Amino acid sequence: MAQKHGPADFLKLLAPQILAELRPPTEIKRFTRNPAVVGAYIETAVREFVRRQVQPLRVATGAVIDQDNIPGDVKLPQIDTIVWAPSPVPAVFQVGEFGLVPRSSAFGILEIKSSAYDIPALDKTLAAAVIKRATADHLPGEEEFMHGAAPGLGVVCLRAKGQSAKKLEGMTHRERVVVLFEEAGDKIVPRPAEVYRLVNFLGLLRIRGRLHEGQVQINIDVLKN
């Protein structure tokens, strides 16, 4: 008699299928091993996965703006992936995937890396103060359903051979970063728990979007003389 999948076995079987299009692109390396080209492919695939998961929210790359920005600021941070909605106001200078998103319309950010390089820079990008400046304020009671999670996450697609694991693993344990695949010998293996952390995080952003829809309005009183 055939055995049923147990919960753990089923989740392990399902994880790589969820990210089927994100498998490290061994085929593209037949054409190029330029890390910039390969990395751009991987990061675009991850962003497309994020876009499907957060619908009807939108996904952009660009920057987040609000009244605290210095006019003409040359140090306005570029953000890899912004999950947002045109409520209470839409993005501006929106062309293709690019947009300047008002902070009250930005519900989460992600920093996507093709592999585990420059972890100190990733750590800096995901600082609590940076995430707070780039995402909408919590509504009353929102922290409870977020379970203390910040609306920002790092996504490392592949930890390649020889890449340092110590600091990266520390960030994954604190659920600030997920690592989707790693090289083990001659194989590329998925990390199921990290895959589902990403899925759960994107689900929280969808909930944030629904909670904020119609609940935040523009304070037009500040325009009165």
C-alpha positions as a LaTeX table, in Angstrom:
\begin{tabular}{lrrr}
\hline
Residue & $x$ (\AA) & $y$ (\AA) & $z$ (\AA) \\
\hline
Met1 & 0.00 & 0.00 & 0.00 \\
Ala2 & 1.40 & 3.36 & $-1.03$ \\
Gln3 & 2.56 & 5.63 & 1.77 \\
Lys4 & 1.18 & 9.16 & 1.98 \\
His5 & 3.50 & 12.13 & 2.12 \\
Gly6 & 4.02 & 13.41 & 5.65 \\
Pro7 & 3.73 & 17.20 & 6.15 \\
Ala8 & 7.51 & 17.75 & 6.21 \\
Asp9 & 8.18 & 15.53 & 3.18 \\
Phe10 & 5.40 & 17.20 & 1.21 \\
Leu11 & 6.74 & 20.69 & 1.94 \\
Lys12 & 10.27 & 19.64 & 0.95 \\
Leu13 & 8.91 & 18.18 & $-2.30$ \\
Leu14 & 6.86 & 21.27 & $-3.05$ \\
Ala15 & 9.48 & 23.96 & $-2.29$ \\
Pro16 & 11.64 & 23.67 & $-5.44$ \\
Gln17 & 8.52 & 23.51 & $-7.62$ \\
Ile18 & 7.26 & 26.81 & $-6.20$ \\
Leu19 & 10.52 & 28.37 & $-7.34$ \\
Ala20 & 10.93 & 26.31 & $-10.50$ \\
Glu21 & 11.75 & 29.34 & $-12.67$ \\
Leu22 & 14.30 & 30.51 & $-10.08$ \\
Arg23 & 16.55 & 27.50 & $-10.21$ \\
Pro24 & 20.14 & 28.70 & $-10.67$ \\
Pro25 & 20.38 & 29.06 & $-14.46$ \\
Thr26 & 22.87 & 26.40 & $-15.46$ \\
Glu27 & 21.61 & 26.58 & $-19.04$ \\
Ile28 & 22.40 & 30.29 & $-19.44$ \\
Lys29 & 26.02 & 29.55 & $-18.54$ \\
Arg30 & 26.33 & 27.75 & $-21.88$ \\
Phe31 & 26.10 & 31.21 & $-23.44$ \\
Thr32 & 27.82 & 33.39 & $-20.82$ \\
Arg33 & 29.51 & 33.16 & $-17.46$ \\
Asn34 & 29.60 & 36.92 & $-17.01$ \\
Pro35 & 28.39 & 37.24 & $-13.38$ \\
Ala36 & 26.69 & 40.56 & $-14.11$ \\
Val37 & 24.59 & 39.01 & $-16.90$ \\
Val38 & 23.80 & 35.82 & $-14.96$ \\
Gly39 & 23.03 & 37.84 & $-11.83$ \\
Ala40 & 20.68 & 40.16 & $-13.71$ \\
Tyr41 & 18.78 & 37.13 & $-15.03$ \\
Ile42 & 18.40 & 35.59 & $-11.57$ \\
Glu43 & 17.34 & 38.84 & $-9.91$ \\
Thr44 & 14.76 & 39.52 & $-12.62$ \\
Ala45 & 13.33 & 36.01 & $-12.16$ \\
Val46 & 13.00 & 36.56 & $-8.40$ \\
Arg47 & 11.31 & 39.92 & $-8.93$ \\
Glu48 & 8.83 & 38.29 & $-11.32$ \\
Phe49 & 8.06 & 35.64 & $-8.67$ \\
Val50 & 7.50 & 38.41 & $-6.11$ \\
Arg51 & 5.19 & 40.22 & $-8.53$ \\
Arg52 & 2.98 & 37.15 & $-8.96$ \\
Gln53 & 2.87 & 36.45 & $-5.24$ \\
Val54 & 1.85 & 39.94 & $-4.13$ \\
Gln55 & $-0.85$ & 40.65 & $-6.73$ \\
Pro56 & $-2.83$ & 42.92 & $-6.80$ \\
Leu57 & $-0.02$ & 44.94 & $-5.20$ \\
Arg58 & 2.62 & 46.25 & $-7.57$ \\
Val59 & 6.38 & 45.83 & $-7.74$ \\
Ala60 & 8.89 & 48.49 & $-8.70$ \\
Thr61 & 12.55 & 49.27 & $-8.50$ \\
Gly62 & 13.51 & 52.86 & $-7.74$ \\
Ala63 & 13.18 & 54.88 & $-4.56$ \\
Val64 & 10.76 & 55.81 & $-1.80$ \\
Ile65 & 10.01 & 59.48 & $-1.17$ \\
Asp66 & 8.25 & 61.50 & 1.53 \\
Gln67 & 8.24 & 64.97 & 3.08 \\
Asp68 & 11.45 & 64.29 & 4.98 \\
Asn69 & 13.48 & 64.00 & 1.79 \\
Ile70 & 15.86 & 66.86 & 1.08 \\
Pro71 & 14.91 & 68.46 & $-2.28$ \\
Gly72 & 17.32 & 67.27 & $-4.97$ \\
Asp73 & 18.94 & 64.82 & $-2.53$ \\
Val74 & 21.85 & 63.08 & $-4.28$ \\
Lys75 & 21.90 & 60.44 & $-1.53$ \\
Leu76 & 18.28 & 59.26 & $-1.87$ \\
Pro77 & 18.68 & 55.46 & $-1.50$ \\
Gln78 & 17.99 & 53.31 & $-4.54$ \\
Ile79 & 15.79 & 50.36 & $-3.53$ \\
Asp80 & 16.00 & 47.09 & $-5.39$ \\
Thr81 & 12.39 & 45.97 & $-4.98$ \\
Ile82 & 9.44 & 47.97 & $-3.64$ \\
Val83 & 6.04 & 46.38 & $-3.06$ \\
Trp84 & 3.42 & 49.12 & $-3.28$ \\
Ala85 & $-0.10$ & 50.15 & $-4.29$ \\
Pro86 & $-1.46$ & 53.41 & $-5.78$ \\
Ser87 & $-3.20$ & 54.16 & $-2.46$ \\
Pro88 & $-3.34$ & 56.70 & $-0.97$ \\
Val89 & $-1.33$ & 58.11 & $-3.91$ \\
Pro90 & 0.36 & 56.56 & $-6.98$ \\
Ala91 & 4.04 & 56.40 & $-7.81$ \\
Val92 & 5.54 & 59.26 & $-9.80$ \\
Phe93 & 8.00 & 59.15 & $-12.71$ \\
Gln94 & 6.79 & 55.59 & $-13.23$ \\
Val95 & 8.24 & 54.04 & $-16.38$ \\
Gly96 & 8.30 & 50.27 & $-16.82$ \\
Glu97 & 9.56 & 48.77 & $-13.56$ \\
Phe98 & 10.92 & 52.10 & $-12.31$ \\
Gly99 & 9.03 & 54.36 & $-9.94$ \\
Leu100 & 9.40 & 56.90 & $-7.15$ \\
Val101 & 6.92 & 55.61 & $-4.59$ \\
Pro102 & 5.44 & 57.78 & $-1.82$ \\
Arg103 & 6.24 & 56.15 & 1.52 \\
Ser104 & 2.57 & 55.86 & 2.56 \\
Ser105 & 2.00 & 53.69 & $-0.54$ \\
Ala106 & 5.02 & 51.37 & 0.03 \\
Phe107 & 4.20 & 48.26 & 2.06 \\
Gly108 & 7.47 & 46.39 & 1.91 \\
Ile109 & 10.94 & 46.30 & 0.38 \\
Leu110 & 13.28 & 43.51 & $-0.68$ \\
Glu111 & 16.95 & 43.52 & $-1.55$ \\
Ile112 & 17.65 & 40.73 & $-4.04$ \\
Lys113 & 21.16 & 39.33 & $-4.51$ \\
Ser114 & 22.07 & 36.68 & $-7.05$ \\
Ser115 & 24.60 & 35.18 & $-4.59$ \\
Ala116 & 26.02 & 35.76 & $-1.14$ \\
Tyr117 & 28.45 & 38.55 & $-1.95$ \\
Asp118 & 29.00 & 41.77 & 0.05 \\
Ile119 & 26.98 & 40.66 & 3.06 \\
Pro120 & 28.02 & 43.74 & 5.15 \\
Ala121 & 26.42 & 45.98 & 2.50 \\
Leu122 & 23.26 & 43.83 & 2.56 \\
Asp123 & 23.19 & 44.07 & 6.35 \\
Lys124 & 23.41 & 47.87 & 6.14 \\
Thr125 & 20.65 & 48.06 & 3.53 \\
Leu126 & 18.32 & 46.04 & 5.77 \\
Ala127 & 18.88 & 48.12 & 8.92 \\
Ala128 & 15.66 & 48.76 & 10.85 \\
Ala129 & 15.95 & 52.53 & 10.36 \\
Val130 & 16.31 & 52.12 & 6.58 \\
Ile131 & 13.25 & 49.87 & 6.35 \\
Lys132 & 11.20 & 52.25 & 8.50 \\
Arg133 & 12.11 & 55.22 & 6.28 \\
Ala134 & 11.10 & 53.27 & 3.17 \\
Thr135 & 7.75 & 51.75 & 4.19 \\
Ala136 & 4.34 & 52.98 & 5.35 \\
Asp137 & 3.75 & 53.50 & 9.05 \\
His138 & 1.93 & 50.69 & 10.83 \\
Leu139 & $-1.76$ & 51.15 & 11.43 \\
Pro140 & $-3.05$ & 50.49 & 14.98 \\
Gly141 & $-2.84$ & 46.78 & 15.73 \\
Glu142 & $-0.76$ & 46.00 & 12.66 \\
Glu143 & 2.36 & 45.01 & 14.60 \\
Glu144 & 0.40 & 42.14 & 16.16 \\
Phe145 & $-0.30$ & 40.31 & 12.91 \\
Met146 & 3.23 & 41.08 & 11.67 \\
His147 & 4.56 & 39.18 & 14.71 \\
Gly148 & 7.34 & 41.72 & 15.10 \\
Ala149 & 8.62 & 41.22 & 11.55 \\
Ala150 & 9.92 & 44.28 & 9.74 \\
Pro151 & 8.44 & 44.88 & 6.26 \\
Gly152 & 11.86 & 44.41 & 4.67 \\
Leu153 & 13.74 & 41.28 & 3.64 \\
Gly154 & 16.95 & 40.28 & 1.91 \\
Val155 & 16.78 & 37.51 & $-0.70$ \\
Val156 & 19.99 & 35.68 & $-1.60$ \\
Cys157 & 19.23 & 33.40 & $-4.52$ \\
Leu158 & 22.28 & 31.14 & $-4.24$ \\
Arg159 & 25.04 & 30.68 & $-1.70$ \\
Ala160 & 27.85 & 29.50 & $-3.91$ \\
Lys161 & 30.83 & 27.38 & $-2.95$ \\
Gly162 & 33.38 & 29.26 & $-0.89$ \\
Gln163 & 31.03 & 32.07 & 0.11 \\
Ser164 & 31.19 & 32.84 & 3.81 \\
Ala165 & 28.24 & 31.47 & 5.74 \\
Lys166 & 28.75 & 32.76 & 9.29 \\
Lys167 & 27.29 & 36.28 & 9.09 \\
Leu168 & 24.76 & 35.27 & 6.46 \\
Glu169 & 23.42 & 32.45 & 8.61 \\
Gly170 & 23.16 & 34.86 & 11.53 \\
Met171 & 20.93 & 37.09 & 9.40 \\
Thr172 & 18.78 & 34.14 & 8.32 \\
His173 & 18.30 & 33.05 & 11.93 \\
Arg174 & 17.02 & 36.55 & 12.71 \\
Glu175 & 14.75 & 36.22 & 9.65 \\
Arg176 & 16.25 & 39.29 & 7.98 \\
Val177 & 17.48 & 37.31 & 4.96 \\
Val178 & 16.42 & 34.15 & 3.13 \\
Val179 & 18.81 & 31.99 & 1.10 \\
Leu180 & 16.86 & 30.05 & $-1.51$ \\
Phe181 & 19.51 & 27.65 & $-2.88$ \\
Glu182 & 23.03 & 26.55 & $-1.99$ \\
Glu183 & 25.79 & 24.66 & $-3.71$ \\
Ala184 & 26.45 & 21.30 & $-2.09$ \\
Gly185 & 29.21 & 19.40 & $-3.87$ \\
Asp186 & 28.24 & 19.32 & $-7.54$ \\
Lys187 & 24.56 & 19.92 & $-6.82$ \\
Ile188 & 22.33 & 22.94 & $-6.35$ \\
Val189 & 19.89 & 22.20 & $-3.52$ \\
Pro190 & 16.89 & 24.21 & $-2.34$ \\
Arg191 & 16.44 & 25.37 & 1.25 \\
Pro192 & 12.73 & 24.67 & 1.83 \\
Ala193 & 12.36 & 26.56 & 5.10 \\
Glu194 & 13.80 & 29.68 & 3.49 \\
Val195 & 11.51 & 29.33 & 0.46 \\
Tyr196 & 8.48 & 29.28 & 2.75 \\
Arg197 & 9.77 & 32.22 & 4.80 \\
Leu198 & 9.79 & 34.23 & 1.58 \\
Val199 & 6.26 & 33.06 & 0.68 \\
Asn200 & 5.02 & 33.95 & 4.20 \\
Phe201 & 6.68 & 37.36 & 4.09 \\
Leu202 & 5.02 & 38.20 & 0.77 \\
Gly203 & 1.69 & 37.07 & 2.24 \\
Leu204 & 2.14 & 39.57 & 5.10 \\
Leu205 & 2.72 & 42.34 & 2.56 \\
Arg206 & $-0.55$ & 41.46 & 0.82 \\
Ile207 & $-2.34$ & 41.74 & 4.16 \\
Arg208 & $-0.67$ & 45.10 & 4.79 \\
Gly209 & $-1.93$ & 46.32 & 1.44 \\
Arg210 & $-5.50$ & 45.25 & 2.20 \\
Leu211 & $-5.45$ & 46.84 & 5.66 \\
His212 & $-4.20$ & 50.15 & 4.32 \\
Glu213 & $-6.61$ & 50.29 & 1.36 \\
Gly214 & $-8.95$ & 53.20 & 1.96 \\
Gln215 & $-7.76$ & 53.65 & 5.56 \\
Val216 & $-5.13$ & 56.31 & 4.87 \\
Gln217 & $-6.10$ & 59.64 & 3.38 \\
Ile218 & $-4.13$ & 62.69 & 2.34 \\
Asn219 & $-4.17$ & 65.44 & 4.97 \\
Ile220 & $-5.26$ & 68.35 & 2.79 \\
Asp221 & $-5.51$ & 70.63 & 5.83 \\
Val222 & $-1.76$ & 71.21 & 5.61 \\
Leu223 & $-2.38$ & 73.01 & 2.29 \\
Lys224 & $-4.54$ & 75.68 & 3.90 \\
Asn225 & $-2.94$ & 79.06 & 4.47 \\
\hline
\end{tabular}
